[in-house]
Amino acid sequence: MRIVRVASTAVLAVIPVLMSAAVASAQPNDQQPSAVDAAESDRFTFAELGLGESTTIDLAGPRTRLTVPAPAGTVPSSLTAMITTPAWVDRGWVDVESDGRPITRIPLDDAAPTTPVSIPLDSAQTVDGVIGIDLIPSLIPDDRYCADLQSDALRLIDATVEYRGQPTVPATIAEFLPALLRTLTVFVPAEPDRETISAATTVATSVVHHYGSQTVQVQVRPDSELQGAAPDGPFERSVVLSTNSDAGAELIYPVEPAPPRLYLTGSGSALTDQARLITSNLAAIAVATAATAGPSAPNAQVAPDSVTLDQLGIGTVTGSGSATATAAVSIDQTQLGRSASNLSVHVIGSYTPGSGSVRASMNGSPLAVWQADDTGRLDRWIDIPDAALARNATLDISVDHPASTSTGCAATAESTVTVNGTTVVRSADSSIPAPLGLGSMPQALMPQFDIALADESYAGAVRAVTVATGLQRLSSRPLVPEVVSMDQALDGSAPAVVIAPTADLPDGVTLPLSSVDETTFRITDPAADGATELTVDTAAPYATLQVTSVQNKAVLVGSWNSTPDSFDAILTWLDADPARWFGLSGDIVFAAPGTEPMALSSTALSGADNAAAAADPGSSDSSTVLLVRVGLAVLAASAVAAVVFVVRSRRKSSRRSGSE
């Protein structure tokens, strides 16, 4: 049964001492800087707004829609950017409208490849916390060029939006999260328990998911720093977690006009219930400064075997071009809600009729080709092999028409291809993705996963939150993490994240990269029978983030062979630029002192050993001194920072490897 109690006052039955200290520190004589002093400039880049590094203006369709957040109390006043101009444009313009009303017209010519633009937004209407801007291009091509609408599009680059006004200070829990958020700070006890760490990961991942493509920075701080902490700026929020027998959520205002901090209290699962409140549907009715959420554990969403593009939120996809047109359908496995296998797509749509061919490819790899005809109808199943799948993959449906016998641009007449939103994507569940690697994260951890920490301290809480939020940034669906014991994480049925020193990992955990002793690495390729070893002449501390399987389930393992500093360096590096999480490949992230973390593949590393063995078959069981030009050289150089090393390429049977 779900129970929600909303109080009309700001006082819970029991307020922890921690809250009292915060209130005491915010008396009028307090010298804390005001929120106005601490606030950053009210200017956001498109990337911060979740609109990407650049925006392509569709030349084939009627208009391109931009949705810009408008936090309560502020008005987006202007949009500044550079707009690129294709070489084939002689002259033209881009009309800018909002809600059907003209705002401005941007003139274009061929004088320069880019044109600075400034679009006033004061007159744009705000609806449900956002303003919609339509970009409508009208281009006249130069008669010396043939226009290519698909490859030479208009683009907005280096775009920023400036805001005018002072964001409204939240008066209720329902208003706590603003439309724009730069930083979320989660305060946890200096000595947190397992439930508090679990609640911290829940707050962090739910907020990151709530803001979608906005790059919200998440910080974890000990509550001992709370009293001296500066108040939040208008686009910052703080959540304070503490253990208390009385569960609840309450807004505490440190100083005027700073935003309030949200204090969440409880014990055991009750604390996690409060953590889920701020991004749940219940938050909309929490129209008071204090509330208590009852049990609200999310049900695991079972991914359907079949789903349409409309149901995935992709909708109808259209492409156009000269002679060749391509509709690019992005398939995100996190949208499917699981790690998929046996994936097939029933493509339904149309194309410009005529002679030629229709092609289907996945990330550039051909899947099928058939003859085009005069019906222009698409109705075909496309099977996608598991080896072609990735976290995000693009299915291209292209139509190729032969050039006509005429000359000039008429020889490459415009073609279009449309994949309807009724197109069906069918898949099966794959408990262990193939290939199993960093590209299988986080879909291999869906719908729920465990987190196990050898060190359930404040430092462990920081690591758990950092890994969980990094994984959430990769997912279009909310992740559901829970901190559990090491035994439960490895012996249970749920996929897991494990963070522990290498020496504390159970024997049942076999990593792609491990150490035999202080100077010898062992590379175990999951797809091969055997292991490759690398011996360096100097011992060095290192840390890794690796993907493996335990009892037929995916496990992401963070480990280190000395102190955790090198592992924390990996997390700091990943967290500094969220795009780095998206760029990870292979199944190993490796870091050693003095080097930048790098992504490696156990298959590639063991492939270097295969190449050496193929060149000299008789050397597979002997010690060979060589300079390895691929993965092993990279690994060794990172581990010993340019010292001389020796590679012992040695194949072992899987039985012998398991016994050592």
N, C-alpha and C positions, 0 to 999 in steps of 0.2 A: 504494500500500500504506500502511495506517495503522499506525504504530508508537507504542506508549505504554510508557514506561519509568518505573516508580515506584521511588524510592529509599527506603530505610528510615532514612536519616539526613538531616539538614538541610543537608548540604553538597553543592553541585554541583561538578562537575569544575573549573569556573572561576567564581569569584564576583567580580563587578565591584568596582572600588574604591568605587563608590557604596554598595554593600551594606556594605562594611567600615566606611565612615564612619558609616553608620546604626547599626551595632552599637556602634561606639566611643562614639557619642553617648548610648547607653543604659546606661552603666555605673552601678553603685550610687550613685556620688557625683553623678550627673546630677540637676539640679534641675528636670527637667521635671515638670509637674503630672501626677498619676496619672489613670488612666482614670476612676476614681470621681469625682475632682474635676471632670473635664471633661464627665462624662455629663449629658445633659439629663434633665428629669423624665420618668419612665416613664409618660407619659400621652399617648395618641394620639387624635386626632379621627377620626371615621369617614372623612373625606376622606383623611387620611394612611394609613389602613388600606386604602384603595381601595374603600370601601363607599359613596362618594358623599356629597353634602352632606346628603341626607335619605333615609330608607328608608320606602317605602309598605308598609303591612301589608295584605295581600290579604284583603278581606272576603268574596270569593266563593269562594275556595279553602279547603282545610282548614287550611293553615298557611303561614307565611312563614319561610324559613330564612335565618339570618345566619351567616356563616362568619368567625370571628375568629382571626387568626394568634396562635400561642402560641410565641414563641421559646424554644429550649431553655434551661432554668434559670429561666424565669419562669412565672408563672401569672397569667392575666387575673383580676383580683380583683373588679372591679365595672364595670358599664356604667351611666353616667348620661346622661340625655337629657330632652327634653320630648316629650310625646306629644300630638298634636292630636286634638281630639274634634269630630266633625261636629255640626252644629246639630240634626240629627234624632235624635240619641242621647238617650234618656231615662236609661238606666243600662246598665251592662255591665261587662265585665272583659276583660283579656288574660292568658291563661295563658302562662307561660314555661317551656319544657322544654328539656332537653339529653339526648340519647340516650335519649329516652323517660321520663326522670325529671323530676318537677316541681321547679322552682326557686323560683318565686314566682308570685303572682297580682296583677296591677295593676288596682285598681278604677277605674272611670270613671263620671262622671255629667255632667249638663249645667250644673254650677255655673260652669265656666270653659272657654274654648276650648282651653286647654292644661293639661296636668298634668305636674308634674315626676316623674320616675321614677328609681329606683336599683335595678339588678338585680344581686344577688350572683352571682359567677361562680366562686367557689372550688370548688364541688362539680361544675362542668362537667368532663366527661372530655375529655382531649386525645387526638386521633387524628391521626397523621401531621402533627404540628405545628400543628393548628388545633383549635378547639372549635366545635361546631355548636349554635346556639341556635334553637329553634322558637318563634315567636310565634303563638298561637292565639286569635283574637278571638271573643268572644260578646257581641253587642250587642242591646239591646232598644230598638226605635224609639219615639219619642214619638208618640202617636196624632194629634198636630197636624201632623205632617210625613209626607211620603212618602220613605222611605229611598232614596237614590241611591248604590249601592255603588261605582259607578265614578268619579264626579266628586267625591264627598265621602268620601274614604278616611281611615283613620287613618294618621298619619305620625310617624316618629321624627325629630326635628330637634335640632340642637346636641348631637349624641351624642359621647361620649368613652369610651374604655376605659382603665382604670388597671391597670398591671401591678405585681406584687409579685415580688421576688426579683432576683437578679443574673444577667444573661444569661451563658451558658456561653462561655468563651473558646475559639475554634476550635483544635483540636489537629491538624487535617489540612486539606489543600486542599479535600477533599470537604465540610468543615464551614465553609468560609470565609464564605460568604454566609448571613446570618441570615434568619429568617423575616420580620423587619421591618427595613427599612433607611431611614434618614432621608437620609444623605449618602454619596455616593461621590466620593472624590477621586482623580484620575488625575494622577500626577506624570510629566512628560515632560522630556526634555533641554531645556536653554535654547536649543539650536540643533538642533531635531529634523530628521531626514531624512524623506523621503516615506513610507517604510515605517513609521516610528514614529508619524507622524500617522495613517496608516491603521489601525494597531493601536489607537491611542487611540480612534478613532471606533468600532472594533469592540467594545472593552471597554465603552464607554459605552452604545452602542445595545443590546448584548446584555443588559446588566444592567437597563436600563430596561424592555426587553421581558420579562425574567425576572420582574420585580415587577409587571407588568401595570398595573392602575389605581392602585397605590401611587405617590404622587408623590415619587419619589426625586430629590433635588437632586444634580446632577452638577457638580463643580468640576474645573477644570484648573489645575495649578500647576507652575511650573518646578522641576526637581529641585534647584536651588540653594537652595530653601527647605526642603528635606527635613530637614536636620539640626536646624533650629530649630523644626520643626513640632511642635505639641502632639500627643500620642498620641490615637488615635481613641477615641471613646466607645463604649459597648456597641452602639449602633445606627448606627455609622459604619464605613466600610471605606475603605482606601487601596490603590491599585494603582500600582506604580512600574515604568515602562517604561524600558529602556535597551538600547542596541545592543551586542551581544557576539557573538563567533564561535560560542560554545557556547550553544545554545538551552536554555531551561528555565524552570520556575516554582518558586518557593520562598517559604515563609513565614518572615519575620524578625520576631522579637518585640522591640519597642523597650523597653518597661518592663512590669513586672507591675502590675496584671492587665489591661493594655490588650490589645485584639485585635491580632493580628499584621498586618503589611503584606505584601501579595503582590507579590513582585518577579518581573517577567517579562523575560527576556532573549532575544536572538536577533538575527539579521540577515535582511533581506529578508522573504520570505514566512514564514520560520520564526518570526519574532516575532509575526506575525498568528496563526499556529497556536497559540502559547501564549495569545494574547489570547482565542481562542475556547474555551479549555479550561474556564474557571471556570463557564460556563453550559451546557456541552455535556453529553451523556449520560455522557461519559467521566469527568466530575468525580466521579460517585458512587463510582468505584473508585479514585480518587486518595486513598487512605487513608494518606497520609504527608505530611510537611512539604515534600517536594520531588518534582517529577515533570517529565517532558519529553514533550510531545505531538508526534506526527508530523504529516505533512500531513493536513489535515482540512477542505479548502476545501468549503463547503456547495454542494450542487448546487442550481441554480436550480429552484424548484418551479413546474412548468408548471400553471397554473390549469385545472381541468376546465371543460368547457363546461356541464355539468349537475351540480348538487349539491343534496342535500335539506337541509331545515332541521335535521334531526338531525345531518347531517354538518357543518353550519356551527356546531353547538353551540347553536342557538337552541331546538330541540325544539318541542314542541306549545305553541301560544299560545291562551289562552282569554280571552274578555271577556264581561262581563255588564252589565246595566243595565236601567232601567225603560223599556219600549217600544223603546228603541234599545240595542243591544249592539255593541261594537267589539272586534275582536281586532287588536292593533297588532303588526305583524311588522317588526322593524328589520332593514334590509338594509345591511350595511357592506361597501363595495367592497374594503376591505383584507382582509376575511374571504374574499372571492372570490379574492383574490390578484392582482388586476389592475384596470386601468381598464376598466370594462365598457361595452358598447353592445348594442343590440338585446336588452335584458333582458326576459324574460317569466317569469311565475310560474304554475305549474300548482297552483292552490289546491285542496287536498283537505281536507275536514273536514265539519262539521255545524253546524246552527243550530236554534234553537227553531222548530219548524214552525208554519205558519199563513200567513194572508194578509199581504201587505206587500211589501217590496222588499229586495234585497241590493245593497249598493254597494261598489265598490272605489275607493279614492283613494290618491294618493301625496302626502304632505306637504300634505294638504288639497285638492289638485287632483283633480277627478273623472276616473276612468279608464273605468269601466263601471258599469252598473246593470241589474239584471234582476229579474224577478218572483220573490218567494218562493213556496214551495208547501208542501204537507203532508208532503213527504218529508223536509224539513230537511237535504238533502244538498248539500254543496259539492263541485263537480267542474268547474272551469272554468279555462281559460288566460286570464291577464291580461297584456296587452302594455303595457310601460312605455316611453314615448318617451324618447329620450336627453336631451331638454331638461328632463325631470323628475328626472333622476338627480343625486345629490350623493354626497359621500363617505359620509355616513350618511343614509339615507332611510327613512321609515316607510310601509309599505304597510298601510292600514287596510281591513279587511273588516268591514263593518257590516251588521246586519240591523235593519230598521225595521218594527215592527208597529203598526198603527193602534190608537188608544186604544179601549177598550171603551165601551159605552153606560152602564156603571155609574159610580158616583161614587166619590170618594175614591181611596185608593191602589190599589184593585182596577182602576181605569181604566188604570193603567200597570203591567201585570203584568210580572214579571221575564222578561227574555230573555237568552239566552246564544248565543255563537258561538264555535266552536273551529276553529282551523287546525292540522291535524295535522303532526307532524314529518316525515311522508313527502312533504309538499309540495315540489315540485321548482322550483329556481331555475335558469333557463337563460340564458346570456349568451354574447356573443362578445367577442373582444379588440378594444380600441380603442387603437391606438398613440398617437394624439393625441386626448385627451378633448375632448368638446364639451359644455359650454363649457370651454375651457382656462383654468384659473385656480387660485387658491389652494385652492378646494374640490376640485380634482383631485389634490391632494397628500395623502398620499404614494403613493396607488395607481398614479399615472402613473409612479412611479419603481420599481415592482416588476417582476420579483423582485429585480433587482440594479441598482445605479446607481453612476456614477462621481462623484467629487468632484475638482474642479480648483481650485487656489489660485494666484493670481498671486504671493502672498507665502507661501512654505512655511517660515515661521518659527514661533516659539512663539505669536505673536499669531494667525497663520494656523491653528495647531492648535486654539486656543481657539474660533475662528470655526467651523471644520469640526465640532468636537465639539458645539458649541451648536446648530448647524443640524441636524445628524444626530440628536441626541437629541430635539429639538423635533419632528422628523418622525416619529421612532419612537413618541412619545407618542400620535400620531394613528392608529397602526396596531395591529391585533390580531395581525398576523404579524410575525416578525422581519425587519427590513430588512438588506440586505447592501451596505454602502458600501465603496468602494475609492478611495483617493486616487491619481490619475493625473495625467499632464501635461495642459495646456490643449488641446493638439492632439488628444490621444486622447479627451478628454471630448467635444469638439465634433465630431470627425470619425468617432468610433466609432459603433456601433449602439446602445449602451446609453443610457438616459436619464441625465441628469446634473444636478449642482449645481455652479454656477460662482460663485466669489467673487473679485472683482477690481475695481480702479478702473475707472470708465467709460472712461477713455482707453486702457486695456489690453484692452478687449473687442474681439475680431475684428470685421471689417466684416460678417460673416455673421450676427451676432447682432442681431436687431431687437427692441427692447424696447417694450412698450406705452407707457412713459414714458421719453423721452430728452431730451437738450438739444442744441439747434442751436448755441448759443453760451452765454456766461455768463449771459444774461438771458432766453433764449427756450427754453421747453419745447415739446416736440412729443409729442402724444398720438396713438398709432396703434392704432386699434381693429382687432383681427384679423378681425372680422366685417364690416368696412366697407372700401370702396375709397377710401383717402385718409387724410389726417392733419389734425389740428387743432393750431394753435400758440397758445401763451400767452406774451406778453412782459411781464416785470416791469421796473420801473425801477431795481432794485437787485439786484446779483448776490449770491447766497447759496449757501453749501454745503448739500448735501442728500445723502441716501442712500435707496436703495430695495431692496426684496426683491420680485422680479417673476417671473412665470411666462410663458414664451414657448415657441416650438418652433424647433428647428434640425434641418434634414434629417429632417423627419417624426418627431421624437422630442421629448418634453417636457424642458424645461430650466428649472430654478429658478436665477435669477441674483440674487446680492447684489452691489451696486455702490455707488460713491460718487464724487462729482465733485471732491472736494477732499481732505480727510484722512479716514482710516477711522473717526474718532471717532463721526461721526453714524451710520455703519452699526453700529458696536459698540453704540451706544445703542439701536438697534432690537432687537438680540439680547438686551441686558440687560433691556429692557422685556418682551420675549416670555418670557424665562426666569424673570422674577420671578413670573409667574403662568401655569402651564401651560395654564389654561383659555383664555388669549389665543390660543394656537395653534389651538384648536378653533374659536374665534370668527372667524377670518380669512375674509374673503370678497373677491370681486372678483379682480383679478389683480395688484394693486400694493399694497405697504406702503410708505408715504412718510414720511420724517422729515426735519425741518430743525431747526437749533439753537433751543432755547427752546420747542419744541412736542412734544407727545406723538405718537408714531407713529400713523398712521391707515391703515386699509384703504380702497382706492379701486378703482373699476372703470373701465377704459378705455372701455367701452361707455357708461357713464353720463357720463363726462367728455366724450366726443365727442357724446353726446346733447344736452348743453347747447349745443354749437355748432349742432346740427341744429335745436334749438328757435329759436335766434336767426335762423338762415337762413330758417326757415319763416315767422317773423314779418315778415321783410323780405327777400324773395328777392334784391333788387338789391344787398344789402350783402355778399354772400358774398365778393366780391373786393376790398372796400374796408376800410380801417381804421375800426373802430367802437369808441367808448368806451362801456362799459356796466358795470354792476354785475352780475356773474354770481351767481345765487342758488343754484347747485348746485355740482357737483364742481369746476369751474375756480376758483370763488371760494375754496373750501376749500384747494385746492392753492396758490393765490397767497397767501392769508393765511398759510399755514404757511411759505411760502418767504421772505416779506419781512416777516413779523411786523407786519402792519397798516399798511403803506405804501400809497400810491396806486398802482394798477397799470393797465395798458392791455392790453386783449385784442384781439389781431388774429385774428379768425375767418377763416380762409382754407383753403379746400379745395384739395387738390393731387391730381393724378392719381398713382396708385401708381407709375407709371414715373418721374415727376419726384421723388417722395419717395425712391425708391431711389437716385437719382443724386446726392442732396445729402448 
